[in-house]
Amino acid sequence: MLDNPRSHGLWEKTAPAPPATPRLEGSLSASVVIVGGGYTGLSAALHLAEAGTDIHLLEAAEIGFGGAGRNVGLINAGMWVMPDDFTRELGPAYGERALTLLGDGPALVRETIRKHYIDCELVENGTLHLAVGQDGLQELEERARQWQRRGAPVTILDAEETQRRVGSSAYAAALLDMRAGTLQPLAYARGLAHAAVKAGARLHTGSAVISTERNGNKHVLYTAHGKISADWVIVATDAYSTGPWAIMREEQVHLPYFNLATKPLSDNLLRSILPGREGCWDTRDILSSLRMDRAGRLIFGSVGALRGTGTGIHKSWAKRSLARLFPQLGDIEFEAEWYGQIGMTDNALPRLHRFDRNVIGFCGYNGRGIAPGTTFGRILARHILGQISEADMPLPLSDPKQPSLRGIKEAYYEAGAQIAHFAGERF
Ligand SMILES: Cc1cc2nc3c(=O)[nH]c(=O)nc-3n(C[C@H](O)[C@H](O)[C@H](O)COP(=O)(O)OP(=O)(O)OC[C@H]3O[C@@H](n4cnc5c(N)ncnc54)[C@H](O)[C@@H]3O)c2cc1C
């Protein structure tokens, strides 16, 4: 995509092909138009098409062009924020409803993958949230308590068990979440697209919505080569929003995040590094993540953009960090490198917006969009099908609003990551 190996990196190299999707041309009409070909839009498209709804999806670039094709592939249950923050911010009714749905999100992802035979390197061995020092351990203990009160299958592993599972002695403990897992994120998005097409959805790529107007109860969406009118519009453009709903991008602060993939490791190394193939991330403020792909490549990620001075700084920090974490790796070569922008909201919680009558969308998954996007996409479909009322949605409606000092925060994230990685005070 974009002819840029740093946009979708390894995922583009190893994902099965997407379905053939023409651009929107001429003048069409539909019951529902979905804007955005990531998890939210594709999940909504799949569920609406399965219910027999006449739907078209418009994607500006290609399927999985946004966060869906660039992420780490951790299928998380819940968000970065603590579970109790949901009820504190949203009240008990919305808070617990959202938590239940998000906790069940990975199961929906697995069910969807199985039902539609999606080949996306699904691994169901849980995730490890890795404690750095005593502060990290305390944070995980509190997180575990809050999830366990809600019956979630999470456990704290001691330093010895963590070392056995990770293959490194760098961590004080880990929180094992058996609801979670990993997948190949672009393969999952493309698999959802195939399933949606098979169910009857019509997908258009290279079809950025550039303007929209209201014609009575109909919404008319314009692209460079066509227009389409619909009764309902789902806006699923999230942090990569352009065009009429650019506010969805503007209400989020972009946090750059990169990934580097080694060559496939030898069988010997695979026995000592993540032998159980759990996906991992740590408790640092400038966090790092670790996971394997199906071929045994170790994928290491952290905050930062691989552009300008950042490329050299982040890559050399990553080599030093991996050498310290896993001395057994020896000389480390990266086979792929890429980065994307994670959309962060002010309160680190997702949002539900209604932009006009029958124009709705979720956004702001704060780096946790695989399961939430799949789940909330289905909820939007069910809402349109009349199966879920507005009062029963997992989040209250809110007006999009710009966060204060967005530009300064984005510059700070990027510069802060470069400084931290340049200084290398990491392990
Ligand atoms: C580097 C990185 C690492 C991440 N790691 C993880 C992880 O490990 N686990 C996890 O769960 N989540 C992770 N995330 C977050 C996750 O990728 C996103 O939350 C998720 O992709 C959001 O899905 P979405 O469908 O809402 O939006 P997206 O996947 O961003 O899709 C939005 C789509 O809308 C299209 N679009 C925008 N404007 C228009 C327009 N005007 N007309 C037509 N189309 C338009 C875009 O081209 C894009 O394809 C990560 C994100 C990044 C960037």
The ligand as a Tripos MOL2 file, in Angstrom:
@<TRIPOS>MOLECULE
LIG
   53    58     1     0     0
SMALL
NO_CHARGES

@<TRIPOS>ATOM
      1 C1          0.8130    1.1880   15.2540 C.3       1 LIG1
      2 C2         -0.4910    0.7630   15.8630 C.ar      1 LIG1
      3 C3         -0.5190   -0.2800   16.7740 C.ar      1 LIG1
      4 C4         -1.7530   -0.7170   17.3010 C.ar      1 LIG1
      5 N1         -1.7770   -1.8650   18.0400 N.ar      1 LIG1
      6 C5         -2.9810   -2.4230   18.3510 C.ar      1 LIG1
      7 C6         -3.0640   -3.7060   18.9350 C.ar      1 LIG1
      8 O1         -2.0600   -4.3930   19.1460 O.2       1 LIG1
      9 N2         -4.2910   -4.1810   19.2650 N.ar      1 LIG1
     10 C7         -5.4410   -3.4960   19.0080 C.ar      1 LIG1
     11 O2         -6.5210   -3.9780   19.3210 O.2       1 LIG1
     12 N3         -5.3950   -2.2820   18.4070 N.ar      1 LIG1
     13 C8         -4.2120   -1.7410   18.0610 C.ar      1 LIG1
     14 N4         -4.1640   -0.5390   17.4170 N.ar      1 LIG1
     15 C9         -5.4260    0.2060   17.1890 C.3       1 LIG1
     16 C10        -6.2370   -0.3310   16.0380 C.3       1 LIG1
     17 O3         -5.4390   -0.5650   14.8990 O.3       1 LIG1
     18 C11        -7.3230    0.6990   15.6870 C.3       1 LIG1
     19 O4         -8.0120    1.0310   16.8670 O.3       1 LIG1
     20 C12        -8.2970    0.1300   14.6860 C.3       1 LIG1
     21 O5         -7.6470   -0.0770   13.4520 O.3       1 LIG1
     22 C13        -9.4920    1.0340   14.4960 C.3       1 LIG1
     23 O6        -10.3330    0.4140   13.5560 O.3       1 LIG1
     24 P1        -11.3100    1.2870   12.6910 P.3       1 LIG1
     25 O7        -11.9540    0.3950   11.7230 O.co2     1 LIG1
     26 O8        -12.2130    2.0540   13.5890 O.co2     1 LIG1
     27 O9        -10.3720    2.3670   11.9610 O.3       1 LIG1
     28 P2         -9.1800    2.1360   10.9140 P.3       1 LIG1
     29 O10        -8.6690    0.7630   10.9510 O.co2     1 LIG1
     30 O11        -8.1780    3.2290   11.1450 O.co2     1 LIG1
     31 O12        -9.8890    2.3650    9.5080 O.3       1 LIG1
     32 C14       -10.4050    3.6230    9.1360 C.3       1 LIG1
     33 C15       -10.4400    3.6540    7.6160 C.3       1 LIG1
     34 O13       -11.2020    4.7940    7.2010 O.3       1 LIG1
     35 C16       -10.6770    5.2370    5.9720 C.3       1 LIG1
     36 N5        -11.1230    6.6210    5.7330 N.ar      1 LIG1
     37 C17       -10.7650    7.7330    6.3940 C.ar      1 LIG1
     38 N6        -11.3790    8.8140    5.8670 N.ar      1 LIG1
     39 C18       -12.1480    8.3650    4.8480 C.ar      1 LIG1
     40 C19       -13.0110    9.0070    3.9070 C.ar      1 LIG1
     41 N7        -13.2200   10.3360    3.9100 N.pl3     1 LIG1
     42 N8        -13.6450    8.2360    2.9730 N.ar      1 LIG1
     43 C20       -13.4610    6.8760    2.9540 C.ar      1 LIG1
     44 N9        -12.6420    6.2330    3.8230 N.ar      1 LIG1
     45 C21       -11.9900    6.9650    4.7600 C.ar      1 LIG1
     46 C22        -9.1720    5.1030    6.1620 C.3       1 LIG1
     47 O14        -8.4760    5.0720    4.9350 O.3       1 LIG1
     48 C23        -9.0660    3.8100    6.9590 C.3       1 LIG1
     49 O15        -8.7890    2.6850    6.1550 O.3       1 LIG1
     50 C24        -2.9560   -0.0480   16.9430 C.ar      1 LIG1
     51 C25        -2.9150    1.0360   16.0500 C.ar      1 LIG1
     52 C26        -1.7080    1.4280   15.4910 C.ar      1 LIG1
     53 C27        -1.6920    2.5560   14.5040 C.3       1 LIG1
@<TRIPOS>BOND
     1     1     2 1
     2     2     3 ar
     3     2    52 ar
     4     3     4 ar
     5     4     5 ar
     6     4    50 ar
     7     5     6 ar
     8     6     7 ar
     9     6    13 1
    10     7     8 2
    11     7     9 ar
    12     9    10 ar
    13    10    11 2
    14    10    12 ar
    15    12    13 ar
    16    13    14 ar
    17    14    15 1
    18    14    50 ar
    19    15    16 1
    20    16    17 1
    21    16    18 1
    22    18    19 1
    23    18    20 1
    24    20    21 1
    25    20    22 1
    26    22    23 1
    27    23    24 1
    28    24    25 2
    29    24    26 1
    30    24    27 1
    31    27    28 1
    32    28    29 2
    33    28    30 1
    34    28    31 1
    35    31    32 1
    36    32    33 1
    37    33    34 1
    38    33    48 1
    39    34    35 1
    40    35    36 1
    41    35    46 1
    42    36    37 ar
    43    36    45 ar
    44    37    38 ar
    45    38    39 ar
    46    39    40 ar
    47    39    45 ar
    48    40    41 1
    49    40    42 ar
    50    42    43 ar
    51    43    44 ar
    52    44    45 ar
    53    46    47 1
    54    46    48 1
    55    48    49 1
    56    50    51 ar
    57    51    52 ar
    58    52    53 1
@<TRIPOS>SUBSTRUCTURE
     1 LIG1         1 GROUP 0 **** ****
